[in-house]
């Protein structure tokens, strides 16, 4: 099963299953001498872990990170860094009834057809449980970027039909964690929470949108043609479970405008070149131009719901099932740190690549 590695220089390989003994990640390419703050990594994991609020899954996982290699006396050695997270509250017996049944909109059917064998315990490798390893690795990428001045913020800008109409420029990014839905606008957050609670009570789920902003990114990150910065950000976001859409800058709305309206004109202010608008989303020609990078990531509704659904068994017979267990009615509040982590991994990788592209 290939496809478990991401990155070029700053490279990660994740491993483990949802209801196995542990999950983990190996980070290769981290420069030696970087101060590794375990508490910082843990705080990032705490923002993603299950059971953190009334609108998330009630699975109880401490998600305590264990640094197994690559760190000595608090600093990276340049060797591969291995991080391990033990699964504590795993209940594989909850999934025994799915052994011969395909859950709608899950990876059960496709895994079975591709590999001829699958781990039915919560989806195994296809479970969003795997994303904890990305958050841990992304925390180290964030530590690498710390001295560059680059800052990455993600927040919930839509939950179901409740949409935050304000631009990120109008928001206080430091207030993202001021509420359980992680929307930096109190009035909109209250409406989102109410909708998620109503959806959970109905045994259903809803999707949502996360907006991400990368500030203080230097000019020059990204490579031409196939390794464009926006292309790698798109791949990173679309690799997250339940993501169905990605748009950067003006996105799809930009297709409705004219070039005279959409073009970002340049200006020179006291020797600094910038653009008067930022419809490009901080990236032109696949390379960062020094403006804010901003994009949106769309998540589908969580596939497991507490309602009866039609499906088929692995033998091809028609049947019905009702989802049980501990699942998020809306995944986006816990996906915020995942989006931030994947963005940090891309930026850290391209930052290191930029250092090797000049004589």
Secondary structure, DSSP 8 states (H G I E B T S, - for coil): ----EE-SSSEEEEEE-TTSSEEEEEEE---TT-B--HHHHHHHHHHHSTTSSTTS--------EEEEESEETTEE-SS-EEEEEE--S--GGGGGGGTTB--TTSSHHHHHHHHS----STTGGGSGGGHHHHHHHHHHHHHHHGGGT-EEEEEEEEETTEE--S-GGGS-GGGGGGSTT--S-HHHHHHHHHHHHHHHHTT----EEEEEEEES--TT-S-SGGG-HHHHHHHHHHTSTTEEEEEETTGGGGGGS-HHHH---EEEETTEEEES--TTTTEETTEE-SS-EEEEEEE---S--SSEEEEEBTTS-EEEEE--S---S--HHHHHHHHHHHHHHHHHHHHHHHHTS--
